[in-house]
Amino acid sequence: MHWLTLRFADRNLEKAFLRDYFDRTWRRAQITMLAGILVYIIHGLADRLAYPDQSMRVWLIRYVVVGVCVPLFLLSFVPSLKKWMKLFFYVIMILGGFGVVAMTVVTRPPASHFSYPAGLFLMTMFYYVFIPVRFIHATAISWTIFLAYGVILAFSSLPLYVPVTNIAILSMANFIGMVSSYHSEQLMRTGFLNRQDIERFEKEKYRAEKDILIQDLHDGIGGMATNIMLLAEIASTYESTDEMKSVLATISRLSRDELSDIRTFMKSLDTLDNDWHSITADLRNLGSTMLEPHGIDFRLEASLSEDIENPPSFFVLNLFRIYKEAITNIIKHSGALHVKAKVLLSTSPPVFSLSISDDGTGLGQGDTMGRGMGNIRDRAEKLGGKLEFRSEGGTELVLTVPVPLKYPIKGIDSENDRR
C-alpha cells in the first residue's frame, strides 16, 4: 500500500478494492448527494433573510449549481449509468465548491468576509468526511477550491485580517479533513485485505475439507464394495442353498449399512440443514431407529446455546460416524436394555459435548481400543476433540470438542488459529 495515495501495488488487487468500495458505498453516496443538494437549497432561503439586497445574485449561482446537480443525482439511479456515478460525485463536489467561491465574489461585506467563507469550511468537511470518495481525490478537489479562493483573495481589497483569518481556518480544515479521510480509507483498505484473507482461507478450508470427505467416502465405499464382491464370488462357489443364503444375507446387511453411510455423508454436505438443533434431532432419530428394534430403550437430552455458529460438513460427518459406531458397539456387545445420550453446546465454557451411556456389561481390561473404538478415537482426533470411556454400571462414552471448532489437520485449521 503506497504511503501517500494508499493504492495497492498489485493492479488487480487495486481494481478489486475499488469495485468492492463502490459496491459498499454507492447507496450512501446517493444519500450524501441528496443531502448536499438540500443543504445548498436551504442556505438559499437564509440568503434572503440575511442579505435581501444581494440574494438575487447569490440565487442565480445556486440555481446554476442545483440545476446541474439535480439531474446528475437522478441519473445516478439509472442502472446503465452506474459506472459513471463517481464522475457525477466529482462534478457535484466541484460545482458546489466553486459556486460558494463565486458567491464570495458577487457579494459585499459582511457576507463576503465571513458568511460564504464559512460555507467553504462546511464544504471542506463535507468533502472529506461525508462523501465516499477516495482520499487522494477529495484532497485534490478541496485544495483546488481552496487555491481558487486564495487567488480571489489575493486580488481583493479586503482588510488584511480577513484573508489571513479565512486562509488559516480553511487550511486547518483541509489538514484535519485530510487526516480523517486518510485514516478512513486506510481502514477501508485494511478491512478489504482482511476480507480477502478470510475468503482465501474459506476457499482453502473448503477444498481441504472436500478432499478429506471424498477420501473418506472413497475408503468407505471402496472397502464395502470389495467385501461385497468377495462375498459374491464366494457365494458363487457354494452348492448348498443354506450357505448361499447366509452369504447373501451378509451382502444385504453390508449394502444396507453402506446405504446408511452414504445418506449420512449426503446429509453432512447439506450445510443449510446443518444447524445444531437439526443435528440433535437427527441424532435422536438415528438412535431410536438403531436401538429400539433390538428392544433397547433410548433417550436423548440436549442443551444448546444459541450463540454458536453452525458446524461445517467435516464435523457433521465425523460426529455421525462416531455416534453410529458407538451405538453399533452397544447393540453388538453390551447387552444393555437402556441407552441415554446427552448433547451439550455451551459458550461457558465454549464446548460441544456428546455422551452416550448404557446399562450393559461395561468394558473389560484393554477393551477401550477394541470393538471399533480405534476408529472412534481417530475421528475424535480429526475433530480436535477428546474422547473418554467410563465403565461404572455400564459404559459411557464422552466426546468433547472445543468451539469454535478447531481441526488439527492441515488446511482445516480454524479462522481464529490463522489470526
N, C-alpha and C positions, 0 to 999 in steps of 0.2 A: 504494500500500500504506500503510495507516494506521500511524503510528509506534508506537502502543501496542497496538492489537488485532491488527495485521497483516492486517486484512481488505482485500481489493481494493475499490476504489471502484466498479468495474463489477460489478453484482449477478450477471450471467450468468457472468462470469469467476470470481467467488467460488463460485457453485454448482458450476461445472465443477471447480474446485480441490478442493472438499470431496468430490465424487464420486471424483475421482482419488485423493485422500488416503485415503479409506475403502477403496477397492479395493486400494490398495497395502499397507495396514496391518492389515486386519481379521484376517488369519491370525495375524500377530504379536500382535494384541490378545488373541486367544483363548489363545495360549500364555502370555502375561503374566497373564491372568486365572487360568489354572490354576496357574501358579507362585505367585501371591499366595495362593490358597486353600491350597495345600500348605504354604507358609511359616506361615500362620496356624495350621494344624493341628499342625505340628511344634513350634511355640512352645508349644502347649498341653501337649505332653509335658514341655517344660522347666519349665512351671509346677509340675508335680507334683514334680519333683526339687528345684527351688529353694525353693518355698513350699508345702509339702504341706498346711499348715493353712489356706491361703487358696485352694487350687486349685479347689475346687468352685464358689466364687462366680465365679472367672475363667472356668472352663469353661462355666458357664451362658451367659455373654456370647458366648464363642466358638461355642457350639452355635447360638445365635440367628443370629450373623453368617454362619457357614458354612452353616447350614440354609437361608438365603435365597440365598446366593451360588452354591451348587452347582446348584440348579435354573436360575438365570439363565445360568450357564455352559453347561448342557446345552441350554437354549433357543436359545443363540447358534448352534447347528448346524442349526436348523430354517430352511430357505431362505426361507419366507414371513415369518419374523420377523427377517430380516437387517437390515431398515431400523431396527429397534429396538435394535440392538446397542450403539449409543452410549449409549442410556439405561441399558442393562444395566451398562456400564462405570461410569457416574456413580453408580448405586446401589451397586455393589460398592465403589467408592472411598469414598463417604460412610459406608457401613456399617462398612467396615474401620477408618476413621479414628475415627469416634465410638465404635466398640467398644473401641479402645485407650484413648480418653479415659475411658470408663466403667470400664475396669479400674483406672485410677489412683484412681478414686473409691472402689471397693469393697475396695481392698487397703490394707494398713498398711505403714509404712516397714520395710525399705528399698525394697520393691517400688514403692510409690507415689512415692518420691523419685527413683529413678534407672532402674529396670528398664523400666517401661512408658513413661516419657518417652523413653527410648532407642528404644523401639518406635515412638513417634511420629516420631522423627528418621528412622528407616528408612522409615516410610510416606511421609514427605515426599519423600525421594529417589526412592522408587518411583513416586510420582505424576508427578514432573517428568521423570524420565529414562526409565523403562521403559514406562509405559503410553502408548500412542499416541493421546493426546487433545490438543486444541488448547491452546496456551499459556495463553490467557485463561481457559479452563475449569479447567485444572489449578491455576492461580493462585487462582481463586475458591474451589475446593473446599479446597485446602490451607490458605489463610488463614482460612476459616470454621472448620475444625477447630482451627486454632491459637487463634482467638479463644475458641472453646468451652473449650479447655483453660485459657486465660488467665482466664476467668470463674471456673472451678472453683478455680484457684489463689488468686484474689482472696478467696474465702470460706473458704479452708482455714486451718488453724492451724499450717502448716508453718513451720519456721525460715526467716527471710528469704532466706538464701543459696540455698535450694532453688529457689524460684520465680524468683529473679533469674538463677541459673545456667541453669535449664531454658529460660526465656523467651529468654535471649540465644542459646543454642545453636539452638533451634528457629527463631528469627528469622534467624540466619545461614544455616541450612539452607534456609529459604524463599527468601532472596535469591539464594543460589547456585543453587538449583533453578530459579528464575525466569530467571536469565541463561542457564542451559543450555537450558531449554525454549524460551526466546525465540529463541535463535540456531538451534536445531534446526528450529523451524517456519519461521523466515526462510529457511533453506537449502532446506527443502522447497518453499516457495513460489517461491523463485528458480529451483530446478530445474524446477518446473512451468511457469514462464514460458519457460524455455529450451526445454523440450519443445514448448510451444505454438508458439514461433518456428520450431523445426525442422519441425514438422508443417505449418505455414503455408508455409514455404519449399518443402517437398517437394511440396505441392499446386500451388504456383505453378510450380515446376520441371516437374512432370508436365504441367500444362496447356500451358506454353510448348513443351515437348518434343513433346507430342502435336500441337500446331498445326504445328510445323515438319515433323514426319513426314508429316502429312496433306497439307501443301502439297507436300512432296517427291514423295509418291505421286501426287498430282493432276497435277503437272507432268509426271512420267514417263509416266503412263498417257495423259494428255491429248495429249501430243506424239506418242506412239506411235500412238494411235487416229487422230489427224489424218493421220499418214503413211499408215497402212493405208487409210483412207478415200480419200485422194487417189490412192493406187496402184490401189485397186479401181476408181475412176472412170476412171483412165487405161486400165486393162486392158479396161474395157468398150468402149473406142473402137477397140481393136486388132482387126484382121481376121485377122492372122497368128497361127496357133496357137503358134508358137515364141516370139513376142514376149509373148503372153499367159502362156505357161508361165514365162517369165523373171520377169514381174512377180509372178505367183502364188508363185514360189519366194522372191522377196524378201519378200512378205507373210508367208509361212510362217516365214521366218527372224526377221523382226521380231516375230511373235507368240510364237515360242519365247523370244526374248530378253526380251520383256515378261513372259512367264510366269515366267521365271527371276528377274526383278526382283521380281515380286510374292511369290514364295517367299522371297526374301531379306528382303523387308520383313516378311512374317509371322513369319519366324524371329527377326528382331530384336525383335519385340514379345513373344516368349515369354521373359519375364525369368527364369523358373525355370531355363531351359536356358542362360542367358547367363553361364555361368561361363567362366573363362579357358581351362580345359582343353577344354571342348566347342567353344569358338570356334576354338581352334587345330586341333582335329580337323576342323571344318567347312572351315577354310581349306585344310587338306591335301587333303581330299576334292574341294573345288571346283577346286583347282589341277590335280589329276590328271585330273579329268573334262574340263576345258577343254583341257589341253595334250597329253595322251597320244594322243588321236585324231589329232593332227597330227604324230605321230612325234617329239614333243619330250619328252625325259626330264625328270622333275620330282622334286625332293626338298625336304622342309621339315624344318628343325631348330627345336627350341623349348627355351627355358629359362625356366621360370615360377616366380616366387616365390609362396608360399602365403599371404602376409600382406597381400594387397591385395584390397579388396572388389570384387565383381563389377561389370562395366560396365553402364551404362544402355542402353536401346534406341537412343537417338540415336547413341551411339558405335558400337554394333554395326553399324547400318545404314550409316553413312558409311565404316566400316572395310571392309566387304564391297564397297561401291561402288568405293572406291579400289582395292582388291585386284583386283576383276574388270576394271576399266578398264585397269589396268596389264598384266594378263595378256592382255587383248584386243589391246592395242598390240603386245605381244611376238609374238602369233600373226600379226598383220597385217603388221607392218613390220620385225621384227628379223632374220628368217631364222635364228633360234637353234635349236640342237639340244639344249641343256641349260639348264634353269632351276633356280635354287636360291633358296628362301625361308628367312628366319630370323625367328623370333618371340622377342622378349626382353621379359620382365616382371620388373623388379628393384626392390628397395627402396633400393639403394645403388649408384648414385643412383636416386631414385624416378622411373622412366621406363618407358613402353611403347614398344617399337621393332619395326617391321616393315620388313624389307629384302627386295627381290626383284631378283635379278641374273640375267643371261643371257649367253651367249657369242656374241651376234649381231653385227650391223654397228655397233652403237653409235649415239650421237646426233650428228647433224651440227650445223653452226653455226645457232643460233637454234631448234633443234628442241625445246628444253625446254618451250616453251609450245604446241607443236603436238601432233598425234596424241592429242588428248583430254587432254593434260597440264594444260590450263587448268582442266578440271573437277576433276581430282585435287587441284590446288593449292587450289581453292575449298573443297573438302571438308576438306582438311587444316587450313585456317584456321578452319573451323567447329568443329573439334575442339580448337582452341587449340594445334595441333601445328606442326611444322616439316617441310618436305619438301625433300629434297636429291636431285640427279641426278648420277651419276658415269658417265663414259664412258671406261673403260680396258679394252680387250679385251672389249668388250660394253657393256651398260648396267646400271647398278644404281640402283634407286630406294630411298630410305631415308625412312621416315615415323617421326618421333619425337614422342611425346605425353607431357607430364608427368603423373604420377599422384601424388595423387588427381586425377581428371580435372577440368579447368577449361575451361569453354566461354566464349569471348569474345562470346557472343550474349546479348542482354538476356533475362532470365528463365531462362537455363540456367547462370548462374554457380554455382560450387561452394559448398558449405556453408562450407568454410574461408574463402573470399573474403568471405562475408557476415559472418563473425565478425570 
